[in-house]
Amino acid sequence: MSETFIPLFAATVLFVGGHFLLSSRPLRPALVARLGQWGFTAFYSAVSLGAFIWMCVAYARAPILELWPGEEYTWWVAAVAVLAASILLVCGYLTANPTALFGGRVLARDDPAPGIFKVTRHPVLWAVALWSGAHLIANGDASSLIFFGGLLALSLGGAAHIDARKAAEGGEGWRKLAAATSFVPFAAALQGRTRIDMAEIGWLRIALAIALYLAVMHVHERLVGIPIAPWTASWAL
């Protein structure tokens, strides 16, 4: 690995590893006991934000080393994946989250998996995974492999980590949630354990997600200097 990739690699390791370390079962309870829940959350957020800013700066400065050529089909894959990610992201953020830090009230409901959470109990993390994977495939260079690969590993690994922690904590709410939804999108519906209702997900949420997707496609080239796809190059403001 060229020395010019070292800052990006180090920042990615700090960002991804820091999440898992600070939320690990041996360390997190000790930090919460010392800092309090809000203090721990603030510390966790500050470390994560600092590492992510370093990661973004290092990515912008890293050289371009092509690992595979960009093909038209990779742009199509990315475009579809990012649309799905937008829907998961917006619907996930605009729906009460049973796996969030203060999601106990949602878990206590008769139906602990509202709306998009019947698709997957980790819609926002799957949105990050799809977005990262799409950019990794479409870019095909070494720095993107490190940057987006790190985000992909964190999102899916983080979702699995949350499941393991919730399962270890136990509780009737978690058992109902695990029975009503799945880690992998649509798995619970395909297994007949739940039924996905588009009206419950919310047509307005879906419309907002599509609007966000189209807006990002429109300004992508102006923001990052690269059209989201060859056919959108003329869309830039």
N, C-alpha and C positions, 0 to 999 in steps of 0.2 A: 504494500500500500504506500502510495506516495505520501511524503510528509505533509503535503498540502491538504490531505484528507483528514489528518489527525485531529484538528479542532472540531470538525463536524462529527467525527466518530466519538470523540470524548464528550461532546455536548449531548449527543444522542444517548450514550450510555448513562450519563448523569440524569437526563430527563426520564428515560424509561426505567432505569434502575432505581432512581429516587422514588418514583411512584410505588414500586413494589416494596422497597425497603421501608419507607415511612408507613405504609399500610399493612406491613407484615404483622402477624399475630404476636410475636415477641416484643416488637418495638412500639406499635401503635398504642396499646393500653398504657404502657409506661409514660409515653409522651402526653396522652390525654390526662392521666393522673397528675402530671406535673403542670401542664399548661392549661388544662380545662378543654372542653370540647371546642369552644370557639377559638381559643388560643391555638390549639392544634390545627384547626381548619385554616386559620390565618397563616400559620407557619408553613403548612403543607402547600397552600396556594402560592405563597411567596417563593418558595424553593422551586416549585413547578414552573411558575411564570418566568423566573430568572433563567432557569435552564432552557426553557423553550425559546426565549428571546436569543440566547446565545446560539441555540441550535439553528434558528432562522438566519441569523447573521452569518454563521459559519457555512450554511448551505448556499447563501447568496455569493459568498466569496470562493467557494470550492470550484475547482476546474471542472470542465465538462469532459468526461471520459466515456464515450459511447460503448455500451455493452451489447446492445442489439439495436438494429435499425427501426425507426418508427415506420409502421405500416398503416394504411388507411383503416384496416379493421381494428387496430388498437385504439384509434380515435373513437370509433363507434362503440367499442366496449366501454371506454372511459365515459362517453356521453351518457350511455344507458345507466352505468353504475352510479354516476354522480346524480342523476335524476332520482334513482332509488334512495341514494344517501340523503338527498334533500328532503324527501318525504319522511324518511325515518327521523331525521334530525328535527324538523319543525314539529311533527306530530309528537315526537318524544318529549320535546321541551314544553309543549303546550298541553300536555296531559299529566295528571298527577302520577308521580313516579313511585312505585312500591319498593324499588331497590335503592332509593335515595337515602341520604343520611337521616332525614326525618320523615321517612316513608311509612312509619308505623301505623298512622291513621289509615293509609290506603290498604295496608296488609290486613287491617282489622275488619275491612268491609266484607260483605258476603261475596262480592266479586272483586278480588284483589288485583285483577289484570284488566284495567280499563282500556278500551280503544286499541291503540297501536301496540300495547303490551301483550295483546293476544297473538300478535305476529311474532314477537320476541320480547323477552323480559329486559333486553338491553338495546333498545332502538337507537339511542344516541351513540353508543359505542360501536354498534354495527354500522352506523352512518359514517363514523370516522374510519372504520375498517374499509368500507367500500370506497370512500373518497381516497384514502391512502393507496389502496390497491390499484385503483384506476389510474392515479397519477404515476405510480411506479411502472405500470405496464406501458403507459403512453410515452413516458420520458425515456426510459431505457438507458439511463446513464448511471455511473457509479455513485455520484453524490445523491441522486434521487433514490437509489437502492438503499443507501444508508438512512436518509431522512424519512422517506415514506415507509420504508421497511420497518424502521423503529416505531413509527406511529401505528403501523398495522399490528406489530407485535404487542404494543402496549394496549391497544383497544381490545383485541381478542383475549390477550392474556389477562387484562384487567377485568373483563367480563367474567372470565373463568374464576378469577380470584374472588370477585364479589360473590359468585355462586358458592364457592367453597366456604367462605366466611359465614354467609347466611345459613348454609346447611349445618355448619358446626354450631352456630348459635341456636339452631332449632326453632321451635315455635310453630303453633298451628297456622299462623299467617303465612309463613314461608312454605309450609307443606301445601297449603291451598294454592299459593302462587305457582309453585313448581308443578302442580298437577294441572293447572289451567293454562300454562304457557310453556315456552321452551327456550333454550339457549340459541339454537339454530333457527333462523327465521322460517316460519310456516310449518315447522316440524310437528308442533302440537296439533295444528289444524289437520295435517295430513294423517296423523295418528288417531283422529277423531276425539281428541281430548278437549277441544275448544272449537268455537265457531267464530270466524272473523266477520264482523259487521262493519261495512264501510261507513254507514251512517254513524256508528258509535266512534269510529276513528275520527270522523268529522270531515265533511266535504269542504268546509271553509279552511280547515288546517291543510288539507291536501292542495287546495287552490293557492294558499299562501306559499306552500312549498314549491309549487310549479312556478309561481311568480318569482320567487327567490332564485330558482334555477335559471330561468330565462334572463333575469337581471345580471346574474353572475356571468352567464355566457356572453352577454352584451358588452360587459366592461372588462372581461378577463384580460384581453390583450393590453388595454390601457393600464391595468393594475400591475401585471407581472411581465408584460412585454411579449407574451406568447399567446396566439389565438387558441381557444379551447379546442378547435378543430380547424382543418384547412378551409372548410366551407363557411366558417364564421369570421374569417379574417376581415371581411368587408363590413362587419357589424360594429367594429370598434367606434366609440364616440369620437 
